[in-house]
Amino acid sequence: MVKFTVEELRRIMDMKHNIRNMSVIAHVDHGKSTLTDSLVAAAGIIAQEVAGDVRMTDTRQDEAERGITIKSTGISLYYEMSDESLKNYKGERNGNEYLINLIDSPGHVDFSSEVTAALRITDGALVVVDCVEGVCVQTETVLRQALGERIRPVLTVNKMDRCFLELQVEGEEAYQTFLRVIENANVIMATYEDPLLGDVQVYPEKGTVAFSAGLHGWAFTLTNFAKMYATKFGVDEAKMMERLWGENYFDPTTKKWTSKHTGSPTCKRGFVQFCYEPIKQIISTCMNDQKDKLWPMLQKLGVTMKSDEKELVGKALMKRVMQTWLPASNALLEMMIFHLPSPSKAQKYRVENLYEGPLDDIYATAIRNCDPEGPLMLYVSKMIPASDKGRFFAFGRVFSGRVATGMKVRIMGPNYVPGQKKDLYVKSVQRTVIWMGKKQESVEDVPCGNTVAMVGLDQYITKNATLTNEKEVDAHPIRAMKFSVSPVVRVAVQCKVASDLPKLVEGLKRLAKSDPMVVCAIEESGEHIVAGAGELHLEICLKDLQEDFMGGAEIVVSDPVVSFRETVLEKSCRTVMSKSPNKHNRLYMEARPMEDGLAEAIDEGRIGPRDDPKVRAKILSEEFGWDKDLAKKIWCFGPETTGPNMVVDMCKGVQYLNEIKDSVVAGFQWASKEGALAEENMRAICFEVCDVVLHADAIHRGGGQVIPTARRVIYASQLTAKPRLLEPVYLVEIQAPEQALGGIYGVLNQKRGHVFEELQRPGTPLYNIKAYLPVIESFGFSSTLRAATSGQAFPQCVFDHWDMMSSDPLEPGTQAAQLVSDIRKRKGLKEQMTPLSEYEDKL
Amino acid sequence: MDFESNYEISRTADFIRTRNFTKVALQFPDELLKESTRVAKALRNELGKGVRLYVMADAAYGSCCVDEIGASHVDADCVVHYGHACMSPTSTLLALFVFGKASIDVNACAKSLRHCLSTANKPILVLYGLEYAHALENLKTVVAELLQLSVSNSGVHFAEVACSSINPSGDKMTDKKQLYSHNGVSDNEEVHKYEDGNTSLISVNCNTLEPCTKYSLGGLIWTMPVGHKMEDYLLLWIGSENPAFTNVVLTFNNCEIVRYDAEESNLLKDFADQRRILKRRYYLVEKAKDANIVGILVGTLGVAGYLRIIQQMKELIEGAGKKSYTLVMGRPNSAKLANFLECDVFVYVSCAQTALLDSKEFLAPVITPFEAVLAFSRGSKWTGEYVINFQDLTASTTSDVVNDTEEARFSFIQGGYVEDIRPLENGGEHKETSLALAEATEKALNLQNQCTDSVLFKGKATSGAEFFAARSFQGLNMQYENPLPQSYVIGRTGRASGYEDEK
C-alpha cells in the first residue's frame, strides 16, 4: 500500500535541499486534519477514496470521537515530482524526490502549546482558513506564534466546497470573500516585518495561496490554471497568473483583458472567468448527473476517468472528478516545495532565534549551514507517549550534524547553564525512529534538517532539551519555547483507593512529561492539583492520567478550582504598626494599589528585580508617574521575587535599616504568596515601609524577630487598605449566525459575561462576538452555549486579565466574602478570617 | 476523686521505699503544678525524712517526656512523672508514671461500645488515654455483662497499659532491642520491665498458645493473632482529642476509628481534621524534597536513642547531597525558627507525642525523622504507612532504596522536574575543614553577580556560608557620608512594651 520504503525515505533525508518541514496550523474546525489526509493519501499511505474521512493524523481514540485534534502528530511523506512541474523551480534541488515532514497541529486554543512545539521544529507553515468563517482568533494566535519563530507561512483558503454546494455564491461575491480572507491574514503578517525572513505576506498571483476543499480532496493554486491557459492565450505562466487575480477583467466577446470592469455583461474578473466558473460548472454538472455533458468537458480538460468511476453518481462522482482534475496533493505540494524554505535555507535566518550561545561559534555556524558533518544540535520539542505504558519517544528536530542509534549524547535540560553540571546528562540513544503514518520505522541515523523520534532518553528529558555530541562541552542550548497560554483551570485529584497513591504520583509525573502545558503540583493542604489551559485541555489530561499513566486505577476529581488574587482598592486608611515577638522592634507600613498597568508590566518582565535601577526608575517615572528617587528605593518584588507586588522603602534616617532589609523581604515573600484574605497570591499591591524602630542590640533584631513581624504588618496594611479579590477573566470569541445571537447573549448574561464587540463578517451571515467571561463561570459554558444555540455557536476562551470583584470581602454576606470563606474551607483554614487586631499592635 | 488515690501516693511511696531511693524528682506538667505541694507533702508524710523530694516543672521540651536533664541537676535517683505521658523510653533514669485518674461513666462507655459492635461488622480494639487506664478492669466486666459473653470471644479486644514505670534502656538494652516486624511497629516488651503487678501486667502467654503480632503505641500494648491486620479491626479510642489520639489516627490511617469522649459521654466519628493532618504531612514531605539546607532540631535530651537518630539523620541528609545543621533551641517557636532563614526545612527529633509540629506561623516546614527518611532517600514512596516514634525508624531504614534511576526528580511544589544537587562522589575531599567555609564563601561571592534574591528567598543556597554571602547587609559600613562624629542624642527610656515618651 505504502508507495515508498524506509530506504527511500532515508536516502532523501541526506538531500537537505529536498526536505520541507512544515506544520499545518489553523483555527479549530477549519479543516487541518482533513486536508492533511489528502496529502497523506497522495503518498499512498491511505486510499484516495477515503481521504478526508479518515483523519489519519488523529491517532487517538478520543480525537476520532470528538472530531478534533488534540496532540500534534508528525508524519514523514515522500513524493516524486515530475520534471514538468519542477521546471520553474529556481532554488537548489537534488533530483525530483522530496521529503515532507508534516506536523498536523490542534486548532483548539486549549492545546496551543502543541502548536508551539510543532512550530519549533518546522520551517514552514500551511495556514488553513475556512473561506466562510475567515480569519478567526486562533488563526491569528497561531500565525503570530509562527512568525515569532520565523516560520514562513503559505495560506490555503479551505472548504471551497461550501461556496459551491452550501452557499451557492456567485463568482464575484466569492472572489470578494476570498480576497478579504487573504487580506485579513496579510494584515496580521504585515505587523511582523522581519528583514531576514523577507516579505511573509501571501499573494495568490505568486502562488502562495491555494484554494482547497479538504473534504473532497481537491485544491488548486493559480499556477495550475495559469499553466492550463498560458498555452491557450500564448502568454507565459507568470503573466497569466497575474491576470487571474486582482483587478483584471476579461470579456470573452471582445477577447480583451482590461484592468477595469467595462460594464459589459460578459466582462468578468479573470479569477471568476477562468477559475471559479469552470469549477462551478463541473460541480453542478456532476451533481445534476448530466454525464453526457460531463465527459466532453472533462476530455477538454484532459481528465480521464476510470470506467468504474464513471458509474458513480452525485456527490461521489463530483468528488472523484474533482480529485482527478485538481488533486489537492499536487497543488499543495507544489506550493510547499516552491514557496516554503528547505531546512538549509531556513536555518540561515532561524539560527539567531534558536541558538542561545554566541552566533559565531562552531555550533551556530553548523546550524546556519545545516551541516550534516558538523556537531550535533538537536532540539527535543515534545515527548510522545509510546505504546508501552510510561515510556516516551523524544521527538525533535536535528539542526546540525546527525543523530544515530547507539550514539552517546549530551542532554542539556531547560535549566542547564553552560559550564555547570546542572540539568545535564550524558546518555546513549537506544534507537532513532521516523514516523511513517501510524507506524514507526527504525533507521540507522538521521541527518540534520529532519524530524526524528528517539528511544531511551525519556528518563532524562523532562519536557524539552537540547542534545549535542558527548564531547561538545562548550555548546550552548537551543532557546526554550515560550507558550502563549497559561494554566488557569485546576482540579484536585486523589485516588479512590488510598494505596494507589504511588500510582497517582507516578501518573502525574508521566502526565507532566507528556504535555508541555499541564502543571501537576501539590497544594498546601496536601491535595494533588492538575492545572490546564482550559476545561477541555484538563478533561483530556485527566483522561490520559487515568487510562494511560495510571493503568486505569480510579481517581476522584474535584470540581474545577479557580485561583484568585488579592489586591487593595485604596491606600491604607492609616499607618499600621506591628511589634516583634520580643516587643523591641516595630515596623510601620502602608499598602496602596499599584498604578494601572504596572502589574502587567511586571508580569511581562518589562519591570523586574534584575533591571538596571536607572532604567527602572525611568520607566516608573515616565509611564507611571513615580518619583524618581522613590523608584530607586524598591526593595523587592514578590511573590517568588518576581511577582507583581513590591516593597518600597519610604523611611528617612532609620538606623540599622539595611540590616533588617533581608528579613523584611523574606517576610514579604511569604506574605505576598499567602494573602490575608484567603491565602491566595497578592497582586498589584505596593507596600511602603513608613518607619521602623529597632532594638539597639543586633541579637534582638534578628530574622526571628523581624520576619514574623514583617508578615504581620503586611497583612495589617493589606486589611486596612480595602482588600479586594481579583478573579481571572477569559476573552471569549464566538462565531455564530444571526439567529443564534439571542441564545449567546442569554447565556453570557446568565454567566456574568459581557459582550464588548459584535461584528458581522462582511459577505457572510456570520457574526463575530467578543466578550469577557469570568473563568469561574466558564465551566460548562461550551455545552450550555451549544444547547442554547442548537449547536451553532462554538466559543474559544483564552485567559485575558484579572478583574476586581467590587464587593467587599470583609463585609459578611457579600459575594466576595462567600468566596473567601469557600476558599478557606477548601484549603482547610479557619473559615473566619484572622481579624486585623491579630496583626496590628497598639502602642 | 480523692486526692490520695488520684495521685497514687501509697504506690509511689512503696515504689520509692522498696528501691531505697533517697533523692526523688517529682515532675509536674503546668496544669498540675498547683497540686505539687500537696503531693510532695503527702509523699513526705508517707516516706519520712530520709527521702528528699524535688518538684520539677516547666520542662524544656514536652511535659509528656521525663525531664532527665532537670532531674540530673539534683542528682535524683528516679523521676516520678505526673499527668499525661508519652511513655517514651528514658536513657539514664528510672521513671515512675502516675497518670492520674480521670472520671469516666463506665456504663455509658460500655453501651457505646455495644452500639459500635452492633453497627460495625468487625471486631473492635479498644484503645484509651492513659488517664482512663484505671477504669479498664471495671469496663471489661461491664462490657462482659452487657454482651453476656466473656470478653475474650466477644469481638472486643482491649489494649493494656504496658507498664507504669520505665527502666532506662541503656546501650546494652538498645542493642538487644529487636526492632522488626513488617509493619514497622516495634515491640518494646524487652525494653520495659514489668515491675509493677498492680496496674496491669499483661500475660504474654499467647506467645505459647498461638503466634501473634504485638503492637505498642504510646504506652499501650496489644497483641493480635498472626494473619489479622489492623485494618480488620474497628478502633475505639476512649479519651480526649490529644496528641496521643492523633498518633493513633496517623499510625493506623487505614483503620476505621471512632472516639468515645469520656467527658461528654458520646461517640464521635468525624476525624476530618486528623485525616487532613496526614495530607498536610504529605505536602510537607514533598516540600522537604526541594530543600537544600536542613536544620536538625533537637527536641529531646532524654528519649532513648536520640543521639543515634540525630546521627542517622545527618548521614541521611548528607547522602542526599544536602547540608545539615544541628540546632538545640528548646521548644521551637516561629521566632526561633525564623532566625535560621537559610534552613529550608527542619527535622524535629523528639518524643512521639510532640513530634508533629505544624503551624502557619513557621516559615519553613518542620518534619519528623520518618518523614525525613521519605523525603531524603530517592525512590522511596509514601505508601500510607506512618511512623511517628523515631525508635521504630532506626532499624527499618536500612538503605534498601534502589538508586538505579537517574531520572530527574519531579517536584510537586514547583510542578515540574527539577535537578537535585547530586551527592558528592568523592566525599573525602569535602570534609568539614576550616577551608570548607572559605571555599563555600568564595563560591558564593562568585555568585554575587547573579541575582541574590533566589539564593535568599527561594532556597537556592546550598550552604549557610553561601546564604550569608548573598545577604544584602554585609556588616556596618564605615564610609558614612559625613565622617565627623555626630553629637549625642538622648535615647528612650522605659520598657519595650511602651517607652516613657509614648505614654
Interface residues (C-beta under 8 A of the other chain):
Chain A: G413 N415 K422 D423 Y425 Q459 Y460 T462 K463 A498 S499 L501 P502 V505 L508 K509 A512 K513 V519 C520 A521 I522 E523 E524 S525 G526 E527 H528 A531 S580 P581 N582 K583 H584 P609 R610 C636 E640 T641 N658 E659 K661 D662 S663 V665 A666 Q669 W670 H695 A696 G702 G703 G704 Q705 I707 P708 G828 L843
Chain B: N253 N254 R276 L278 K279 R280 R281 Y282 Y283 E286 N333 S334 A335 K336 L337 A338 N339 F340 L341 E361 L363 K381 W382 T383 G384 T405 E406 E407 A408 F410 F412 I413 Q414 G415 G416 Y417 V418 E419 C451 D453 S454 L456 F457 K458 R471 S472 F473 N477 G491 A496 S497 G498 E502
